[in-house]
Amino acid sequence: METNDNINPVTHLDNHVKEVISGTRKFENIYQSLTRLILGSKDELKKVNINGKSTFDFQVFRNGDKHIVGMHDELNSFVSYIKDAAEGGSSKEMSFVLIGEPGNGKTFFVDYLSALYRKFIAIPENNRFTFQFKNLDKLGKYGQLNRIESQTFEDPMILAMNLFESKSDNIDYLQKLGASDENITTFYTNYRPLGACSDYILQEIKEHTNNDVGVILDHYIDITKVPISESRGTLTGKYAAKDKITSSAVDLLGEESISRLLHITDTNNPYRFDLRRGALARVAGGGIHFADEIFKNKKDLVQVYLGVIQNRTIEMEGFKWPLDTLIVATSNNAEFGRFLAEKEEAPIVDRCRITYMSHNTNYILQKKLTEYALGNQNKTNFLNEKMHVDPNLNYAISTAIVLSRMPKSNKLTPVEMMKLAAGETAGEKSIKTLSEVINELNKDPDITKRFGQKGLGHRNLGRTLQILLERSETQEGKCMYAGDVFIALESVILDYVTTPEDRTKFLNDLKIAKGLHRKNIMTTIFNAYMDEPHAIEKDVINYVNMVIGIDAKNLGPDKIWTYHDPQSGKLVPIKIDEAFIDSVESRLGLGNKEQKQSFRTTISKIYGQKIVKDPNYNFMDNNDLVKAVTEVRLKSDIAGAGSLVGALSNRTNEENQKLYNRVLNTMSNKLGYCKTCALKTIEYFCTHDDEN
């Protein structure tokens, strides 16, 4: 029985199949789509060295104003899981679960991935399609339901592979539209049966049209795009764990719809179930389902997840709807530990690809995360006056936060561990030592004792900045002064860290961070005194070049050595000042000739390794060397740090006042300080707080 509506070739199944065969449109599962998204271009893949181990860095996660920072091991695990699933491996029947402490970026990662995927699918050549049944009023069984869309956003190619009763007829149909044997093989790797309601409605249409497939395709089926909507949960959706009373399997699977039963005459029709009421059906057409805090859900919901993960179907009263969905879940350590304690729940864990997500342990990358916490808008105080940010603020809070994440070790101090984790030098200690420490720690069955698994999280960082902002000193001075960060962070540790052992450790780490801050301030004040933003940096580089040149064969009696500057590429002469070299090495505590020679060899070795990779490397990450050079220069230029402290503290004579004004002006005009933080920084330099 034919209908009189106009045939639209654009929304015709034949047209869609031809587009897929020609390559204009895609027919692939969620894992294949994500593999193309992440590994589609070789330029998107870089090799990096993290904690002494070579690994890959996926550039697709590093784009945008607020991109993913760090997470190298976790991203490698995720991409490996996706690629294995795309190639038909066992990962296809598993979910991906991130487990770690609160505030370490688990939810941020999944939200970023979902946004990335939505953007990718929105590109015309990547659009996903589904089908609708239309003109259902002609059947006389659907009341006023004239148009019904596939509830699980099934791909039109799934419909094409289920159009006829036999597989051979379906293959003939595809071949007539131009599909090669290779195409057919590729299509059938992603074959799945139609969902219960689509199959039922198709059979009813077949009966109504006497199995005339031409009429069915012309007048009863339309091809449409799968909607992409974050707020509606289509393509990417989230189910956050609720309490035991309000949570229900309905939220995931859907339920019988009373409104549909008012239209449908046949109560056996599976379309009486409204699957879109649940979160899973909305992402079933090649989408991502995010199960937030999955192990907080009550047992029956976890069992629902087990069935969905294992069978990749929504099942209700014996009806089945196949899914094409990536399930990504998160959980904190405590909830996961409680879940594991209930031995009967083991099957769900067996179906999960579990990755333990650590905190970021690279303080240089942490600076980017601190920028995220600071926000991208200009800060203002309560009077709406523009607020300044101390140039030392980011370093102070980033080092303090990262030091809290450094576990106890007999082989490395927290500062050495922090520096090596950031790819910097740490005296005689090498990256190999850090690798050994990490390997030892990561063998501990207690997850929280592994490297980077415990520490102050991103939310604690946010709270610290909130406390800093609400301080009256910050509001009145119109400046977020770096020195006050430690007061705010101490308050956060006391109020929000509940375990006494952790609290004690974090407060000790805070003392170490204060010491690093003081060294940083010493460099700043000397640069300000010299009226040169990079004075110390130049002196440190001069020391390094002198150490390399002192043993040069072509060094004449005038002690002038000419070296090749890696930055400019030009030949530069330098006079070897042995008194300066000895003074720096004495400050470093190197008493005899052997110790000095050993240190010089280390410096030369570091120079050789670093300059090849980075011609701009300046040794400023070597805190001990920077401190020694600063102290030597302070002593030679102004008879010691004590004299500069005295001059800046005691401004009773005109000469001291001039020096004070000059330092203040340089800090304000050249080093990025405002009057408030410049005055406070000088005042801090003149005290003896945190000197050791």
SEFITI-159102 format. One record per residue (C-alpha): residue number from 0; residue in three letters; x, y, z. Coordinates in steps of 0.25 Angstrom, whole numbers, plus 2048, in hexadecimal, padded with zeros to 3 digits. Last residue first. Layout:
N
> NUM	Ala	X	Y	Z
...
***
This chain:
692
> 691	Asn	90C	86F	8E3
> 690	Glu	908	87D	8E1
> 689	Asp	8F9	87B	8E3
> 688	Asp	8F8	889	8EA
> 687	His	905	891	8EC
> 686	Thr	8FE	89E	8E9
> 685	Cys	904	8A8	8DF
> 684	Phe	900	8A0	8D3
> 683	Tyr	8F1	8A0	8D8
> 682	Glu	8F1	8AF	8D9
> 681	Ile	8F7	8B0	8CB
> 680	Thr	8EC	8A6	8C6
> 679	Lys	8E1	8AE	8CE
> 678	Leu	8E5	8BB	8C8
> 677	Ala	8E5	8B5	8B9
> 676	Cys	8D8	8AE	8BC
> 675	Thr	8D1	8BB	8C0
> 674	Lys	8D8	8C4	8B5
> 673	Cys	8D5	8BB	8AA
> 672	Tyr	8DF	8B1	8A5
> 671	Gly	8E1	8AD	896
> 670	Leu	8F1	8AC	896
> 669	Lys	8F4	8B9	88E
> 668	Asn	8EC	8C5	893
> 667	Ser	8E7	8C1	8A1
> 666	Met	8F3	8B8	8A5
> 665	Thr	8FD	8C2	89E
> 664	Asn	8F6	8CE	8A6
> 663	Leu	8F7	8C7	8B3
> 662	Val	905	8C3	8B2
> 661	Arg	909	8D2	8AE
> 660	Asn	900	8D7	8B9
> 659	Tyr	907	8CF	8C3
> 658	Leu	915	8D2	8BE
> 657	Lys	911	8E1	8BF
> 656	Gln	90C	8DF	8CD
> 655	Asn	919	8D8	8D1
> 654	Glu	922	8E4	8CB
> 653	Glu	919	8EF	8D2
> 652	Asn	91B	8E9	8E0
> 651	Thr	910	8E4	8E9
> 650	Arg	90C	8D9	8E0
> 649	Asn	90F	8CD	8E9
> 648	Ser	908	8C1	8E3
> 647	Leu	90D	8C2	8D4
> 646	Ala	91B	8C5	8D8
> 645	Gly	91B	8BB	8E3
> 644	Val	916	8B0	8DA
> 643	Leu	920	8B4	8D0
> 642	Ser	92B	8B4	8DA
> 641	Gly	926	8A6	8DF
> 640	Ala	926	8A1	8D1
> 639	Gly	935	8A3	8D0
> 638	Ala	93F	8AE	8CE
> 637	Ile	937	8B5	8C3
> 636	Asp	93D	8B1	8B6
> 635	Ser	946	8A5	8BA
> 634	Lys	93D	8A0	8C5
> 633	Leu	930	8A1	8BE
> 632	Arg	937	89B	8B2
> 631	Val	93B	88F	8BA
> 630	Glu	92E	88D	8C0
> 629	Thr	927	88E	8B3
> 628	Val	931	884	8AD
> 627	Ala	92F	87A	8B8
> 626	Lys	91F	87B	8B8
> 625	Val	91F	879	8A9
> 624	Leu	928	86D	8AB
> 623	Asp	920	867	8B6
> 622	Asn	913	86A	8AE
> 621	Asn	917	863	8A2
> 620	Asp	90A	866	899
> 619	Met	911	873	895
> 618	Phe	91B	86A	88D
> 617	Asn	918	873	880
> 616	Tyr	913	86A	875
> 615	Asn	910	873	869
> 614	Pro	917	869	860
> 613	Asp	90E	85E	864
> 612	Lys	910	850	85F
> 611	Val	91F	851	85C
> 610	Ile	920	85B	867
> 609	Lys	91B	851	872
> 608	Gln	924	845	870
> 607	Gly	931	84C	86E
> 606	Tyr	92E	856	879
> 605	Ile	92A	84B	883
> 604	Lys	938	844	880
> 603	Ser	93F	851	882
> 602	Ile	938	854	88F
> 601	Thr	93B	846	894
> 600	Thr	94A	847	890
> 599	Arg	94A	854	898
> 598	Phe	944	84E	8A4
> 597	Ser	94E	842	8A4
> 596	Gln	95A	84C	8A2
> 595	Lys	955	854	8AE
> 594	Gln	954	848	8B7
> 593	Glu	962	843	8B3
> 592	Lys	968	851	8B5
> 591	Asn	963	852	8C3
> 590	Gly	958	85A	8CB
> 589	Leu	94C	85A	8C2
> 588	Gly	941	85F	8CB
> 587	Leu	939	866	8C0
> 586	Arg	93E	874	8C6
> 585	Ser	94C	86F	8C4
> 584	Glu	949	86B	8B6
> 583	Val	943	879	8B3
> 582	Ser	950	880	8B9
> 581	Asp	959	876	8B1
> 580	Ile	953	87A	8A4
> 579	Phe	953	889	8A7
> 578	Ala	962	888	8AB
> 577	Glu	965	880	89E
> 576	Asp	95F	88B	895
> 575	Ile	960	886	887
> 574	Lys	95F	891	87D
> 573	Ile	954	88E	873
> 572	Pro	954	890	864
> 571	Val	948	88D	85B
> 570	Leu	947	886	84E
> 569	Lys	93A	887	848
> 568	Gly	92E	87D	847
> 567	Ser	925	887	84E
> 566	Gln	91F	87D	858
> 565	Pro	92A	872	858
> 564	Asp	935	87C	85A
> 563	His	942	876	855
> 562	Tyr	94D	878	85E
> 561	Thr	959	881	85F
> 560	Trp	962	880	86B
> 559	Ile	96A	88B	872
> 558	Lys	973	887	87D
> 557	Asp	97E	892	878
> 556	Pro	988	886	879
> 555	Gly	980	87F	86D
> 554	Leu	975	875	86E
> 553	Asn	976	86C	861
> 552	Lys	976	85F	869
> 551	Ala	969	862	870
> 550	Asp	969	85E	87F
> 549	Ile	964	86C	884
> 548	Gly	95B	86D	878
> 547	Ile	950	863	87E
> 546	Val	950	869	88C
> 545	Met	951	877	886
> 544	Asn	944	874	87D
> 543	Val	93D	86F	889
> 542	Tyr	940	87B	892
> 541	Asn	93D	885	886
> 540	Ile	92F	87D	885
> 539	Val	92C	880	894
> 538	Asp	931	88E	893
> 537	Lys	927	890	887
> 536	Glu	91C	88A	88E
> 535	Ile	91F	892	89B
> 534	Ala	91E	89F	893
> 533	His	911	89C	88B
> 532	Pro	908	8A7	88E
> 531	Glu	913	8B1	88F
> 530	Asp	913	8BD	899
> 529	Met	91F	8B6	8A0
> 528	Tyr	917	8B8	8AD
> 527	Ala	90A	8B3	8A7
> 526	Asn	911	8A7	8A1
> 525	Phe	917	8A5	8B0
> 524	Ile	909	8A6	8B6
> 523	Thr	903	89C	8AC
> 522	Thr	90E	892	8AE
> 521	Met	90C	893	8BD
> 520	Ile	8FD	892	8BB
> 519	Asn	8FE	884	8B4
> 518	Lys	907	87F	8BF
> 517	Arg	8FC	883	8C9
> 516	His	8F1	87C	8C1
> 515	Leu	8F9	86F	8C1
> 514	Gly	8FA	870	8D1
> 513	Lys	8EB	873	8D1
> 512	Ala	8E9	866	8C9
> 511	Ile	8F1	85E	8D3
> 510	Lys	8E9	863	8DE
> 509	Leu	8DC	860	8D7
> 508	Asp	8E1	852	8D5
> 507	Asn	8E2	851	8E4
> 506	Leu	8D3	855	8E5
> 505	Phe	8CF	84B	8DB
> 504	Lys	8D6	840	8E2
> 503	Thr	8D0	843	8F0
> 502	Arg	8C2	844	8E9
> 501	Asp	8C4	837	8E2
> 500	Glu	8C7	830	8EF
> 499	Pro	8BB	837	8F6
> 498	Thr	8B1	832	8EC
> 497	Thr	8A6	83D	8EA
> 496	Val	8AC	846	8E0
> 495	Tyr	8A2	851	8DE
> 494	Asp	8A3	85B	8E9
> 493	Leu	8B2	85A	8ED
> 492	Ile	8B7	858	8DF
> 491	Val	8AE	863	8DA
> 490	Ser	8B3	86D	8E5
> 489	Glu	8C1	86A	8E2
> 488	Leu	8BE	86D	8D3
> 487	Ala	8B9	87A	8D7
> 486	Ile	8C5	87E	8DF
> 485	Phe	8CE	878	8D5
> 484	Val	8C8	880	8CA
> 483	Asp	8CA	88D	8D2
> 482	Gly	8D8	88E	8CD
> 481	Ala	8D4	88E	8BE
> 480	Tyr	8CC	89B	8C0
> 479	Met	8BE	89C	8B8
> 478	Cys	8BE	8AB	8B7
> 477	Lys	8B4	8B6	8B9
> 476	Gly	8BB	8B9	8C6
> 475	Glu	8AD	8BB	8CD
> 474	Gln	8A7	8AE	8C8
> 473	Thr	8B3	8A6	8C9
> 472	Glu	8B6	8AB	8D7
> 471	Ser	8A7	8A9	8DB
> 470	Arg	8A9	89A	8D7
> 469	Glu	89D	895	8CE
> 468	Leu	8A6	893	8C2
> 467	Leu	8B0	88B	8C9
> 466	Ile	8A5	882	8CF
> 465	Gln	89F	880	8C1
> 464	Leu	8AD	87D	8BB
> 463	Thr	8AF	872	8C5
> 462	Arg	8A2	86D	8C3
> 461	Gly	8A5	86B	8B4
> 460	Leu	8B2	864	8B7
> 459	Asn	8AA	85B	8C0
> 458	Arg	8A1	858	8B5
> 457	His	8AD	855	8AC
> 456	Gly	8B2	84A	8B5
> 455	Leu	8BB	84A	8C1
> 454	Gly	8C3	83D	8C2
> 453	Lys	8C2	82E	8C0
> 452	Gln	8C3	825	8B3
> 451	Gly	8CF	82C	8AE
> 450	Phe	8D8	820	8AF
> 449	Arg	8D1	814	8B6
> 448	Lys	8CD	814	8C4
> 447	Thr	8BE	817	8C2
> 446	Ile	8BE	80A	8B9
> 445	Asp	8C1	801	8C5
> 444	Pro	8C6	7F5	8BD
> 443	Asp	8D4	7FC	8BD
> 442	Lys	8DB	7F8	8B0
> 441	Asn	8D9	807	8AB
> 440	Leu	8E2	80C	8B6
> 439	Glu	8EE	803	8B2
> 438	Asn	8EC	807	8A3
> 437	Ile	8EB	816	8A7
> 436	Val	8F8	816	8AF
> 435	Glu	900	80E	8A4
> 434	Ser	8FB	818	89A
> 433	Leu	8FF	824	8A3
> 432	Thr	90D	81E	8A4
> 431	Lys	90E	81D	895
> 430	Ile	90A	82B	894
> 429	Ser	917	82E	89A
> 428	Lys	91C	834	8A8
> 427	Glu	929	83B	8A8
> 426	Gly	923	849	8A9
> 425	Ala	914	848	8A6
> 424	Thr	913	84C	897
> 423	Glu	905	84F	891
> 422	Gly	8FC	846	889
> 421	Ala	8F0	84A	892
> 420	Ala	8F0	83C	899
> 419	Leu	8FF	83E	89C
> 418	Lys	8FC	84C	8A3
> 417	Met	8F1	847	8AB
> 416	Met	8F9	83A	8B0
> 415	Glu	905	843	8B3
> 414	Val	8FC	84C	8BB
> 413	Pro	8F5	841	8C3
> 412	Thr	903	83B	8C6
> 411	Leu	907	82E	8BF
> 410	Lys	90C	820	8C2
> 409	Asn	905	81E	8CF
> 408	Ser	8F8	822	8CA
> 407	Lys	8EB	828	8CF
> 406	Pro	8E1	82B	8C5
> 405	Met	8E0	838	8BC
> 404	Arg	8D2	83D	8BB
> 403	Ser	8D3	847	8C6
> 402	Leu	8DF	84D	8BE
> 401	Val	8D6	84F	8B2
> 400	Ile	8CD	858	8BA
> 399	Ala	8D8	860	8C0
> 398	Thr	8DF	861	8B3
> 397	Ser	8D3	866	8AC
> 396	Ile	8CF	870	8B7
> 395	Ala	8DD	877	8B7
> 394	Tyr	8DF	877	8A8
> 393	Asn	8D1	87D	8A5
> 392	Leu	8D2	888	8AF
> 391	Asn	8E0	88D	8AC
> 390	Pro	8DC	897	8A1
> 389	Asp	8D2	89C	8AC
> 388	Val	8C4	89E	8A6
> 387	His	8BE	8AC	8A5
> 386	Met	8B0	8AF	8A8
> 385	Lys	8A7	8B9	8A0
> 384	Glu	89E	8C1	8A9
> 383	Asn	88F	8BC	8AA
> 382	Leu	88E	8C1	8B8
> 381	Phe	88E	8B2	8BD
> 380	Asn	89B	8AF	8B6
> 379	Thr	89D	8AC	8A7
> 378	Lys	8A3	8A1	8A0
> 377	Asn	8A5	8A1	890
> 376	Gln	89E	896	889
> 375	Asn	8A5	889	885
> 374	Gly	8A4	881	892
> 373	Leu	8AD	880	89E
> 372	Ala	8AA	871	89E
> 371	Tyr	8AD	86F	890
> 370	Glu	8BA	877	892
> 369	Thr	8BE	86D	89D
> 368	Leu	8BC	862	893
> 367	Lys	8C6	868	88A
> 366	Lys	8D0	86A	895
> 365	Gln	8CE	85B	898
> 364	Leu	8D4	858	88B
> 363	Ile	8E1	85E	891
> 362	Tyr	8DF	857	89E
> 361	Asn	8DE	849	897
> 360	Thr	8D7	840	8A1
> 359	Asn	8C9	841	89C
> 358	His	8C0	838	8A5
> 357	Ser	8BF	829	8A2
> 356	Met	8B4	822	89A
> 355	Tyr	8B4	813	89D
> 354	Thr	8AF	80D	890
> 353	Ile	8A5	801	890
> 352	Arg	8A0	7FB	883
> 351	Cys	893	7F6	889
> 350	Arg	88C	7E9	887
> 349	Asp	893	7E1	892
> 348	Val	88F	7EC	89B
> 347	Ile	880	7EA	898
> 346	Pro	882	7DB	89B
> 345	Ala	889	7DD	8A8
> 344	Glu	87C	7E2	8AF
> 343	Glu	87B	7D6	8B8
> 342	Lys	887	7D9	8BF
> 341	Glu	882	7E6	8C6
> 340	Ala	88F	7EB	8CA
> 339	Leu	892	7EF	8BC
> 338	Phe	886	7F9	8BD
> 337	Arg	88C	800	8C9
> 336	Gly	899	801	8C3
> 335	Phe	893	807	8B7
> 334	Glu	88B	811	8BF
> 333	Ala	898	816	8C7
> 332	Asn	8A0	817	8BA
> 331	Asn	897	820	8B3
> 330	Ser	88F	81B	8A7
> 329	Thr	88E	81E	898
> 328	Ala	887	818	88C
> 327	Val	888	818	87D
> 326	Ile	87E	80F	875
> 325	Leu	880	810	866
> 324	Thr	873	80D	85F
> 323	Asp	86E	805	853
> 322	Leu	862	7FF	859
> 321	Pro	859	7F3	856
> 320	Trp	84A	7F5	85A
> 319	Lys	844	7E8	860
> 318	Phe	836	7E4	864
> 317	Gly	835	7D9	86F
> 316	Glu	82E	7E2	879
> 315	Met	838	7ED	877
> 314	Glu	846	7EB	872
> 313	Ile	84F	7F6	86E
> 312	Thr	85B	7F0	866
> 311	Arg	86A	7F0	866
> 310	Asn	86A	7E2	86C
> 309	Gln	875	7E4	876
> 308	Ile	875	7F3	879
> 307	Val	866	7F4	879
> 306	Gly	864	7E8	882
> 305	Leu	86F	7ED	88C
> 304	Tyr	869	7FB	88B
> 303	Val	85B	7F5	88F
> 302	Gln	862	7ED	89B
> 301	Val	868	7FA	89F
> 300	Leu	85A	800	8A0
> 299	Asp	855	7F4	8A8
> 298	Lys	861	7F6	8B2
> 297	Lys	85F	805	8B5
> 296	Asn	867	80F	8AE
> 295	Lys	873	815	8B5
> 294	Phe	87C	80B	8AD
> 293	Ile	879	813	8A0
> 292	Glu	87E	820	8A5
> 291	Asp	87A	827	898
> 290	Ala	876	81D	88D
> 289	Phe	879	824	880
> 288	His	872	81E	874
> 287	Ile	879	822	867
> 286	Gly	872	820	859
> 285	Gly	871	818	84D
> 284	Gly	862	816	84C
> 283	Ala	85F	812	85A
> 282	Val	862	820	860
> 281	Arg	853	823	862
> 280	Ala	850	815	865
> 279	Leu	859	814	871
> 278	Ala	853	820	879
> 277	Gly	845	81B	87B
> 276	Arg	838	822	878
> 275	Arg	83D	820	869
> 274	Leu	83A	811	86B
> 273	Asp	82B	814	86C
> 272	Phe	825	806	86C
> 271	Arg	818	805	864
> 270	Tyr	820	804	858
> 269	Pro	822	7F5	85B
> 268	Asn	814	7F2	855
> 267	Asn	80E	7E7	85D
> 266	Thr	803	7F1	862
> 265	Asp	7FD	7F2	853
> 264	Thr	7F4	7FE	852
> 263	Ile	7FF	808	854
> 262	His	7FA	817	856
> 261	Leu	7F6	817	865
> 260	Leu	801	80D	868
> 259	Arg	80B	818	863
> 258	Ser	807	822	86E
> 257	Ile	808	817	879
> 256	Ser	817	815	875
> 255	Glu	81D	808	87A
> 254	Glu	82B	80B	880
> 253	Gly	839	810	87C
> 252	Leu	846	809	87D
> 251	Leu	84F	812	885
> 250	Asp	846	81B	88E
> 249	Val	83C	810	88E
> 248	Ala	846	807	895
> 247	Ser	843	810	8A1
> 246	Ser	84A	81A	8AA
> 245	Thr	842	823	8B4
> 244	Ile	842	81A	8C0
> 243	Lys	850	815	8C0
> 242	Asp	857	822	8BD
> 241	Lys	85B	827	8AF
> 240	Ala	867	823	8A7
> 239	Ala	869	82D	89B
> 238	Tyr	864	828	88E
> 237	Lys	86A	82F	882
> 236	Gly	868	830	873
> 235	Thr	86F	832	866
> 234	Leu	868	82F	859
> 233	Thr	85B	834	85E
> 232	Gly	85B	839	86D
> 231	Arg	851	844	86B
> 230	Ser	85A	84F	870
> 229	Glu	866	84A	869
> 228	Ser	85E	849	85C
> 227	Ile	863	843	84E
> 226	Pro	857	83E	847
> 225	Val	858	831	83E
> 224	Lys	856	835	830
> 223	Thr	84A	830	828
> 222	Ile	847	825	81E
> 221	Asp	838	824	81B
> 220	Ile	830	817	81A
> 219	Tyr	821	814	817
> 218	His	81F	819	809
> 217	Asp	82B	816	7FF
> 216	Leu	832	80C	808
> 215	Ile	825	804	80B
> 214	Val	820	805	7FD
> 213	Gly	82D	800	7F7
> 212	Val	82D	7F5	802
> 211	Asp	81F	7EF	7FD
> 210	Asn	81D	7E5	808
> 209	Asn	80E	7E5	807
> 208	Thr	80E	7F4	80A
> 207	His	806	7F3	818
> 206	Glu	80D	7E6	81B
> 205	Lys	81B	7EC	819
> 204	Ile	816	7F9	821
> 203	Glu	813	7F0	82C
> 202	Gln	820	7E9	82B
> 201	Leu	828	7F6	82B
> 200	Ile	820	7FA	838
> 199	Tyr	824	7EE	83F
> 198	Asp	833	7EF	83B
> 197	Ser	834	7FD	83F
> 196	Cys	82D	7FA	84C
> 195	Ala	836	7EE	850
> 194	Gly	844	7F5	84B
> 193	Leu	849	7F1	83E
> 192	Pro	853	7E6	83D
> 191	Arg	862	7E9	83E
> 190	Tyr	86D	7EA	833
> 189	Asn	879	7F2	835
> 188	Thr	883	7E7	82F
> 187	Tyr	878	7E6	825
> 186	Phe	87A	7F3	81E
> 185	Thr	889	7F0	81C
> 184	Thr	886	7E3	815
> 183	Ile	87C	7E9	80C
> 182	Asn	885	7F5	809
> 181	Glu	890	7EB	805
> 180	Asp	886	7E3	7FC
> 179	Ser	883	7F0	7F5
> 178	Ala	877	7F8	7F8
> 177	Gly	871	7FF	7EC
> 176	Leu	862	801	7EF
> 175	Lys	85F	7F3	7E9
> 174	Gln	869	7ED	7F2
> 173	Leu	862	7F3	7FF
> 172	Tyr	855	7EC	7FB
> 171	Asp	85C	7DF	7F7
> 170	Ile	862	7DF	805
> 169	Asn	854	7E1	80C
> 168	Asp	84F	7D6	803
> 167	Ser	85B	7CD	807
> 166	Lys	858	7D0	816
> 165	Ser	84A	7CB	816
> 164	Glu	83E	7D2	81B
> 163	Phe	83F	7DF	814
> 162	Leu	842	7ED	819
> 161	Asn	84C	7E8	824
> 160	Met	859	7EC	81D
> 159	Ala	853	7F9	818
> 158	Leu	84D	7FC	826
> 157	Ile	85A	7FB	82C
> 156	Met	860	804	821
> 155	Pro	855	80E	825
> 154	Asp	85C	80F	832
> 153	Glu	854	80D	83F
> 152	Phe	850	819	847
> 151	Thr	84C	811	853
> 150	Gln	83D	815	852
> 149	Ser	83D	814	843
> 148	Glu	834	81F	83F
> 147	Ile	825	81E	83E
> 146	Arg	81C	827	836
> 145	Asn	80C	826	835
> 144	Leu	809	823	843
> 143	Gln	7FB	828	843
> 142	Gly	7F5	81B	845
> 141	Tyr	800	810	843
> 140	Lys	7F9	804	83D
> 139	Gly	7F2	80A	831
> 138	Leu	7FD	806	828
> 137	Lys	7FB	813	81F
> 136	Asp	7FD	81B	82C
> 135	Leu	80C	816	82C
> 134	Asn	80F	820	820
> 133	Lys	81D	820	825
> 132	Phe	828	817	82B
> 131	Gln	834	81E	82F
> 130	Phe	843	81B	82D
> 129	Thr	851	81E	833
> 128	Phe	85D	826	82E
> 127	Arg	86A	82A	834
> 126	Asn	872	836	82E
> 125	Asn	881	834	82C
> 124	Glu	882	83A	81E
> 123	Pro	879	846	822
> 122	Ile	882	849	82F
> 121	Ala	878	849	83B
> 120	Ile	87D	83B	83E
> 119	Phe	88B	841	842
> 118	Lys	885	84C	84A
> 117	Arg	87D	842	852
> 116	Tyr	889	839	854
> 115	Leu	892	845	859
> 114	Ala	887	849	863
> 113	Ser	885	83A	868
> 112	Leu	895	839	869
> 111	Tyr	895	846	871
> 110	Asp	88A	841	87A
> 109	Val	891	834	87C
> 108	Phe	89E	83B	880
> 107	Phe	897	845	889
> 106	Thr	890	83A	890
> 105	Lys	89D	833	894
> 104	Gly	8A5	840	896
> 103	Asn	8AC	83E	8A3
> 102	Gly	8A2	844	8AC
> 101	Pro	89D	838	8B4
> 100	Glu	8A8	82D	8B5
> 99	Gly	8A9	822	8AA
> 98	Ile	8A2	818	8A2
> 97	Leu	89F	819	893
> 96	Val	896	80E	88D
> 95	Phe	896	80A	87E
> 94	Ser	88A	800	87B
> 93	Met	88D	7F3	875
> 92	Glu	887	7EA	86A
> 91	Lys	88E	7F1	85F
> 90	Ser	89B	7F1	867
> 89	Ser	89C	7E2	864
> 88	Gly	8A1	7E6	856
> 87	Gly	899	7E9	849
> 86	Glu	8A3	7F3	843
> 85	Ala	89B	7FF	848
> 84	Ala	89B	7F9	856
> 83	Asp	8AA	7F7	856
> 82	Lys	8AC	806	851
> 81	Ile	8A2	80B	85C
> 80	Tyr	8AA	804	867
> 79	Ser	8B7	808	862
> 78	Val	8B2	817	861
> 77	Phe	8AD	816	870
> 76	Ser	8BA	810	875
> 75	Asn	8C2	81A	86E
> 74	Leu	8B9	825	873
> 73	Glu	8BB	820	881
> 72	Asp	8CA	81F	880
> 71	His	8CB	82D	87B
> 70	Met	8C1	834	884
> 69	Gly	8C8	841	882
> 68	Val	8BF	84D	880
> 67	Ile	8B2	84B	878
> 66	His	8AD	858	871
> 65	Lys	8A7	865	876
> 64	Asp	8AA	86F	86B
> 63	Gly	8A9	865	860
> 62	Asn	8B2	859	85B
> 61	Arg	8BB	850	863
> 60	Phe	8B2	843	863
> 59	Val	8B3	842	853
> 58	Gln	8C2	843	856
> 57	Phe	8C3	835	85A
> 56	Asp	8D0	833	862
> 55	Phe	8D7	826	861
> 54	Thr	8E1	81F	86B
> 53	Ser	8F0	81E	86E
> 52	Lys	8F2	81C	87D
> 51	Gly	8FC	824	886
> 50	Asn	8F1	82A	88D
> 49	Ile	8EA	82E	880
> 48	Asn	8F2	82F	873
> 47	Val	8E9	833	867
> 46	Lys	8E6	82E	85A
> 45	Lys	8DC	836	851
> 44	Leu	8CF	832	84A
> 43	Glu	8C5	83C	844
> 42	Asp	8CF	83E	838
> 41	Lys	8CC	82F	835
> 40	Ser	8BE	833	832
> 39	Gly	8B1	82B	835
> 38	Leu	8B6	825	842
> 37	Ile	8AD	82C	84C
> 36	Leu	8A1	82F	843
> 35	Arg	8A3	823	83A
> 34	Thr	8A4	81A	846
> 33	Leu	898	821	84C
> 32	Ser	88F	81D	840
> 31	Gln	894	80F	840
> 30	Tyr	891	80D	84E
> 29	Ile	883	813	84C
> 28	Asn	880	809	841
> 27	Glu	881	80D	832
> 26	Phe	879	810	826
> 25	Lys	87E	81D	821
> 24	Arg	878	826	816
> 23	Thr	87F	82B	809
> 22	Gly	887	81E	808
> 21	Ser	881	81A	7FB
> 20	Ile	87A	80E	802
> 19	Val	875	816	80D
> 18	Glu	86F	820	803
> 17	Lys	869	815	7FB
> 16	Val	862	80F	808
> 15	His	85D	81D	80C
> 14	Asn	857	81F	7FE
> 13	Asp	850	811	7FE
> 12	Leu	84A	814	80C
> 11	His	843	820	807
> 10	Thr	844	82E	80E
> 9	Val	84B	835	803
> 8	Pro	842	82E	7F8
> 7	Asn	835	834	7FE
> 6	Ile	829	82C	7F9
> 5	Asn	81C	835	7F9
> 4	Asp	811	82F	801
> 3	Asn	806	828	7FA
> 2	Thr	806	81A	801
> 1	Glu	807	80D	7FB
> 0	Met	800	800	800
***
